């Protein structure tokens, strides 16, 4: 998520840097596997040599969103966070003792894009 939609002031790299590098992050893989016209467009853009596709970052970003990659990744992160919190509550029933781990999990799944 951060490698595509992250705020450069927080990430230290330009938004869309993972798309420029043609990384197959979870949102991209979900989008490519969606079977939508946007997935086809994204696959075509990813097939371009990097030098040709650098100007298409916005098109790639929109294609990932239209193909459902962003929404899927957000849903997966929320689901895994909920499961992790449930398991942590079972393993460490005292919320105060589990506080540091909960804070870390929150940071990892909800840090600012």
Backbone as CSV, one residue per row, in Angstrom:
resi,resn,N_x,N_y,N_z,CA_x,CA_y,CA_z,C_x,C_y,C_z
1,UNK,0.820,-1.188,0.000,0.000,0.000,0.000,0.870,1.260,0.000
2,UNK,1.841,1.264,0.902,2.664,2.461,1.025,3.534,2.674,-0.208
3,UNK,3.988,1.589,-0.832,4.828,1.710,-2.021,4.087,2.213,-3.246
4,UNK,2.758,2.225,-3.178,1.959,2.735,-4.291,1.339,4.079,-3.939
5,UNK,0.697,4.147,-2.777,-0.068,5.341,-2.403,0.539,6.136,-1.269
6,UNK,1.741,5.764,-0.839,2.349,6.420,0.315,2.698,7.868,0.080
7,UNK,2.630,8.618,1.156,2.991,10.035,1.146,4.519,10.125,1.176
8,UNK,5.125,10.726,0.162,6.589,10.810,0.105,7.219,11.444,1.344
9,UNK,6.486,12.312,2.036,7.027,12.924,3.263,7.212,11.892,4.360
10,UNK,6.426,10.810,4.308,6.533,9.755,5.321,7.379,8.578,4.844
11,UNK,7.305,8.270,3.556,7.982,7.076,3.045,9.399,7.340,2.577
12,UNK,9.699,8.571,2.209,11.025,8.894,1.700,11.222,8.529,0.237
13,UNK,10.145,8.082,-0.413,10.246,7.782,-1.845,8.969,8.274,-2.519
14,UNK,9.024,8.512,-3.823,7.856,9.039,-4.521,6.686,8.052,-4.502
15,UNK,5.472,8.590,-4.461,4.285,7.740,-4.576,4.367,6.996,-5.901
16,UNK,4.028,5.737,-5.880,4.074,4.936,-7.096,5.431,4.334,-7.395
17,UNK,6.400,4.503,-6.503,7.744,3.990,-6.758,7.736,2.478,-6.990
18,UNK,6.884,1.752,-6.287,6.824,0.301,-6.483,6.276,-0.051,-7.859
19,UNK,5.413,0.799,-8.388,4.889,0.562,-9.736,5.967,0.816,-10.777
20,UNK,6.718,1.877,-10.584,7.816,2.179,-11.503,8.810,1.018,-11.528
21,UNK,9.067,0.432,-10.350,10.008,-0.683,-10.241,9.380,-2.010,-10.672
22,UNK,8.104,-1.970,-11.007,7.338,-3.154,-11.448,7.287,-4.238,-10.362
23,UNK,7.240,-3.809,-9.100,7.112,-4.768,-8.007,5.727,-5.396,-8.050
24,UNK,5.665,-6.639,-7.740,4.376,-7.337,-7.702,3.940,-7.461,-6.241
25,UNK,3.582,-6.312,-5.697,3.100,-6.255,-4.323,1.689,-6.846,-4.262
26,UNK,1.179,-7.049,-3.064,-0.135,-7.675,-2.924,-1.252,-6.931,-3.665
27,UNK,-1.326,-5.602,-3.593,-2.391,-4.938,-4.356,-2.261,-5.169,-5.863
28,UNK,-1.037,-5.208,-6.356,-0.806,-5.425,-7.789,-1.194,-6.847,-8.179
29,UNK,-0.783,-7.824,-7.380,-1.117,-9.218,-7.679,-2.629,-9.413,-7.657
30,UNK,-3.293,-8.835,-6.672,-4.763,-8.937,-6.603,-5.398,-8.296,-7.826
31,UNK,-4.890,-7.142,-8.220,-5.435,-6.448,-9.390,-5.213,-7.271,-10.655
32,UNK,-3.999,-7.786,-10.829,-3.697,-8.571,-12.029,-4.549,-9.833,-12.114
33,UNK,-4.924,-10.378,-10.983,-5.715,-11.601,-10.965,-7.217,-11.377,-10.980
34,UNK,-7.643,-10.148,-11.106,-9.073,-9.837,-11.001,-9.880,-10.185,-12.248
35,UNK,-9.203,-10.360,-13.376,-9.925,-10.672,-14.610,-10.711,-9.509,-15.179
36,UNK,-10.405,-8.313,-14.762,-11.121,-7.118,-15.218,-10.368,-6.452,-16.373
37,UNK,-11.034,-5.564,-17.091,-10.320,-4.788,-18.115,-9.158,-3.985,-17.518
38,UNK,-9.333,-3.517,-16.280,-8.257,-2.777,-15.625,-7.046,-3.679,-15.390
39,UNK,-7.282,-4.957,-15.110,-6.187,-5.912,-14.936,-5.415,-6.075,-16.237
40,UNK,-6.123,-6.136,-17.333,-5.476,-6.254,-18.646,-4.621,-5.026,-18.926
41,UNK,-5.180,-3.850,-18.633,-4.432,-2.607,-18.842,-3.172,-2.589,-17.966
42,UNK,-3.312,-2.999,-16.708,-2.171,-3.018,-15.799,-1.096,-3.986,-16.294
43,UNK,-1.503,-5.147,-16.759,-0.550,-6.133,-17.282,0.198,-5.562,-18.486
44,UNK,-0.504,-4.864,-19.352,0.145,-4.250,-20.515,1.138,-3.182,-20.089
45,UNK,0.774,-2.384,-19.090,1.682,-1.350,-18.600,2.898,-1.960,-17.911
46,UNK,2.697,-3.034,-17.166,3.808,-3.705,-16.507,4.747,-4.359,-17.517
47,UNK,4.237,-4.712,-18.671,5.059,-5.357,-19.702,5.963,-4.356,-20.427
48,UNK,5.669,-3.078,-20.313,6.502,-2.056,-20.958,7.867,-1.996,-20.282
49,UNK,8.906,-1.742,-21.053,10.218,-1.515,-20.426,10.111,-0.336,-19.458
50,UNK,10.853,-0.392,-18.385,10.754,0.659,-17.362,10.887,2.053,-17.939
51,UNK,11.794,2.229,-18.883,12.016,3.565,-19.434,10.755,4.086,-20.124
52,UNK,10.008,3.194,-20.757,8.787,3.608,-21.451,7.634,3.833,-20.481
53,UNK,7.602,3.087,-19.380,6.447,3.115,-18.502,6.509,4.097,-17.365
54,UNK,7.623,4.789,-17.198,7.750,5.709,-16.075,6.689,6.801,-16.084
55,UNK,6.255,7.201,-17.242,5.239,8.244,-17.336,3.836,7.702,-17.101
56,UNK,3.702,6.411,-16.939,2.393,5.791,-16.784,2.061,5.426,-15.347
57,UNK,2.762,5.995,-14.387,2.526,5.659,-12.984,1.082,5.958,-12.590
58,UNK,0.577,7.086,-13.003,-0.806,7.436,-12.661,-1.782,6.429,-13.270
59,UNK,-1.552,6.042,-14.509,-2.425,5.034,-15.147,-2.346,3.704,-14.412
60,UNK,-1.143,3.309,-14.003,-0.985,2.060,-13.262,-1.704,2.134,-11.914
61,UNK,-1.551,3.254,-11.230,-2.196,3.434,-9.932,-3.709,3.318,-10.064
62,UNK,-4.261,3.988,-11.037,-5.711,3.946,-11.268,-6.152,2.541,-11.663
63,UNK,-5.359,1.873,-12.466,-5.708,0.505,-12.877,-5.745,-0.442,-11.682
64,UNK,-4.780,-0.320,-10.776,-4.781,-1.160,-9.576,-6.058,-0.908,-8.771
65,UNK,-6.412,0.349,-8.620,-7.628,0.685,-7.867,-8.877,0.166,-8.573
66,UNK,-8.980,0.418,-9.874,-10.169,-0.014,-10.622,-10.321,-1.529,-10.628
67,UNK,-9.204,-2.235,-10.600,-9.239,-3.696,-10.603,-9.487,-4.266,-9.205
68,UNK,-9.577,-3.405,-8.203,-9.895,-3.847,-6.850,-8.708,-4.196,-5.983
69,UNK,-7.499,-3.938,-6.452,-6.305,-4.303,-5.695,-6.153,-3.565,-4.383
70,UNK,-6.459,-2.294,-4.376,-6.328,-1.512,-3.139,-7.343,-1.971,-2.102
71,UNK,-8.572,-2.102,-2.523,-9.626,-2.529,-1.602,-9.328,-3.920,-1.038
72,UNK,-8.898,-4.837,-1.901,-8.575,-6.196,-1.458,-7.471,-6.171,-0.413
73,UNK,-6.412,-5.414,-0.675,-5.284,-5.360,0.256,-5.711,-4.768,1.602
74,UNK,-6.544,-3.744,1.574,-7.027,-3.147,2.815,-7.881,-4.144,3.601
75,UNK,-8.732,-4.867,2.906,-9.569,-5.873,3.569,-8.718,-6.973,4.180
76,UNK,-7.698,-7.426,3.457,-6.826,-8.478,3.962,-6.062,-8.007,5.199
77,UNK,-5.576,-6.780,5.167,-4.839,-6.238,6.320,-5.760,-6.144,7.533
78,UNK,-6.987,-5.672,7.334,-7.932,-5.559,8.449,-8.291,-6.930,9.005
79,UNK,-8.490,-7.904,8.125,-8.825,-9.250,8.566,-7.684,-9.862,9.377
80,UNK,-6.484,-9.735,8.881,-5.344,-10.316,9.578,-5.076,-9.597,10.905
81,UNK,-5.320,-8.300,10.925,-5.164,-7.548,12.165,-6.172,-8.038,13.202
82,UNK,-7.401,-8.233,12.803,-8.433,-8.711,13.725,-8.086,-10.095,14.257
83,UNK,-7.614,-10.961,13.367,-7.229,-12.311,13.808,-6.033,-12.266,14.753
84,UNK,-5.070,-11.419,14.444,-3.890,-11.297,15.302,-4.270,-10.777,16.685
85,UNK,-5.141,-9.802,16.726,-5.575,-9.258,18.012,-6.322,-10.307,18.822
86,UNK,-7.133,-11.099,18.164,-7.864,-12.170,18.839,-6.897,-13.203,19.417
87,UNK,-5.920,-13.604,18.620,-4.940,-14.584,19.090,-4.079,-14.007,20.220
88,UNK,-3.745,-12.744,20.111,-2.953,-12.100,21.153,-3.746,-12.034,22.456
89,UNK,-5.019,-11.736,22.361,-5.873,-11.683,23.554,-5.959,-13.055,24.223
90,UNK,-5.956,-14.106,23.415,-5.974,-15.464,23.993,-4.632,-15.800,24.643
91,UNK,-3.556,-15.384,24.002,-2.226,-15.717,24.513,-1.828,-14.860,25.710
92,UNK,-2.204,-13.598,25.688,-1.861,-12.657,26.764,-3.148,-11.950,27.181
93,UNK,-3.899,-12.532,28.097,-5.203,-11.969,28.475,-5.134,-10.561,29.074
94,UNK,-3.995,-10.193,29.651,-3.862,-8.868,30.257,-3.563,-7.835,29.171
95,UNK,-4.541,-6.954,28.837,-4.336,-5.968,27.764,-3.123,-5.074,27.983
96,UNK,-2.824,-4.767,29.248,-1.677,-3.905,29.524,-0.368,-4.601,29.138
97,UNK,-0.289,-5.882,29.408,0.913,-6.640,29.071,1.077,-6.792,27.559
98,UNK,-0.028,-6.816,26.838,0.006,-6.987,25.383,0.082,-5.649,24.651
99,UNK,0.082,-4.562,25.376,0.010,-3.225,24.775,1.043,-2.945,23.707
100,UNK,2.294,-3.299,23.969,3.352,-3.033,22.995,3.153,-3.787,21.701
101,UNK,2.750,-5.048,21.806,2.514,-5.838,20.598,1.311,-5.312,19.823
102,UNK,0.267,-4.917,20.537,-0.903,-4.348,19.863,-0.548,-3.049,19.140
103,UNK,0.246,-2.223,19.787,0.671,-0.966,19.155,1.483,-1.224,17.899
104,UNK,2.366,-2.202,17.962,3.176,-2.546,16.790,2.285,-3.052,15.653
105,UNK,1.336,-3.918,15.969,0.419,-4.431,14.943,-0.394,-3.304,14.323
106,UNK,-0.863,-2.391,15.134,-1.609,-1.230,14.627,-0.748,-0.412,13.688
107,UNK,0.502,-0.162,14.087,1.404,0.636,13.266,1.639,-0.008,11.917
108,UNK,1.894,-1.296,11.909,2.222,-1.995,10.671,1.040,-2.015,9.703
109,UNK,-0.154,-2.200,10.210,-1.312,-2.336,9.303,-2.002,-1.019,9.003
110,UNK,-1.781,-0.012,9.807,-2.546,1.216,9.605,-1.700,2.452,9.430
111,UNK,-0.409,2.246,9.207,0.430,3.438,9.060,-0.019,4.244,7.854
112,UNK,0.260,5.493,7.930,-0.266,6.453,6.953,0.248,6.233,5.552
113,UNK,-0.693,6.244,4.600,-0.304,6.234,3.207,-0.441,7.645,2.711
